[in-house]
């Protein structure tokens, strides 16, 4: 388990109020496991809960940290956009804002500017979302 160092946090173009990622638990060339949480003060939170679809942002941030297949991760901030979601399963409607979230992402392939991933986000109550995700990354 490793704390997300400031240098890695700098790779995500999000301020603290938008960054879900708190630490990288494991990183291999084709997969990554991260712990995160809903940022304090998130506009998505209401009455102590947030909708499950908000976890899609966590997926996109974790995919960005995985980098492309020829690297050991990104080396500078790059804008990335979640452009496609397939086979989405969202068995719950929401989660508690103070929940520890785990995102596990596996690279399935990529093109010159599109990463293809499969992954899930879960908390102590179980799976929030899982599916296949495509992320466009500016190069």
Buried (B, 14 or more C-beta within 10 A) or exposed (E): EEEBEEEBBEBBEBEEEBBBBBBBBEBEEEBBBBBBBBBEEBEBBEEEBBBBBBBBBBBBBBBBBBBBEEEEBBEEEBEBEBEEBEEEEBEBEBBBBEBEBBBBBBBBEBEEEBBBBBBBBBBEEEBBBBBBBBBBBEE
